[in-house]
Amino acid sequence: MSRRFTGIQLLLVFVAVNTVMFLMLVTSMTSEHPWLARVLPGQFGAGVNSSGYWVFFALVLLANALTVLAAGLILMLPAMRDGGHVDEKRLARHLADRAGLSDESRESVLSALREEEQSSRYQIAAGRIILFAGMVFLVLAFAGVSLSFARAVPDGQMFQSRTNAGIGMSDVELFTLDQIAGAVLLDAPEVYDWHIGALTNNPHSALFTHFVFLFRTLLGLMALLLVASFLRGGARVKPAEAPAPASTSPG
C-alpha cells in the first residue's frame, strides 16, 4: 500500500466523520424539536448557554481524536510488524552463495530492500507524529466531555462527594492531569497516593466511570506504543562491505 494512497484514505475518513457530525448538528438545530435532546443531556435552546450542544461539540472532538488515533495506528502497526533488522552483508553472501545470483541481480535485491527500509522508517515516523497528535486531541476531548456533561447534568454526581453543579473548569483540568499521570505512569500515583487535584470519579456513576477507565487504558496503550516505536525505529539494514578485489599472481 503506497503512502499516498493511505494518506488519501485517512483524509477521506476524517472528512466523512466530520461531515456526518455536521449534518447531525444542522438537522437538529433546524428542526422544530431538536432530536439531539432525545439522546444527549442538557438544554438545546438558542445561544451559547445551550449546554446540550456543548456536550455534542465535546463528543465531536472525541470522535475526531479517535479517528486520528486510528490513522496513526494504521500507519505504524504494519511498519513495526514487518520491519526488522537485516544484515545486508550476510544477505548478500546468501544470495551469492546459495541462490547463485549475479552481482547485478544481487544489487537489485539489496536496493529494493533499502527502499523498503526507508519506506518503513518514514511510515513509522509519520505514524508517530499522528499518534501523538491524536493523544493530545484525546486529552482535550476527555476534559471537554467531563466538563460539558457536568454542566449539562448539574444535579448529577460524576465525582466523589461533590455534585456536578460545583465543578469548574480548573477542577476538571486537575482531574484530567491526574488521569494522564495514572495512565502514563502505570497507576503509580494511585499506589503511592500522589494526586494533583482533589477530584476522583464516583464509582456509582457507571457511565462516567467506564469513560474514565477507557480513557486511561487507551492513553496508556498509546504511550507504550510510542515508546516501542522509538525503541524499534523501523527496519535497519546493515550495509554490506564492498567485495575485495581479486588478487592477481605475477607472471
Summary of the structure (lengths in Angstrom):
residues: 251
radius of gyration: 26.5
end to end distance: 57.2
largest distance: 103.6
contacts: 723
relative contact order: 0.12
helix: 69%
strand: 3%
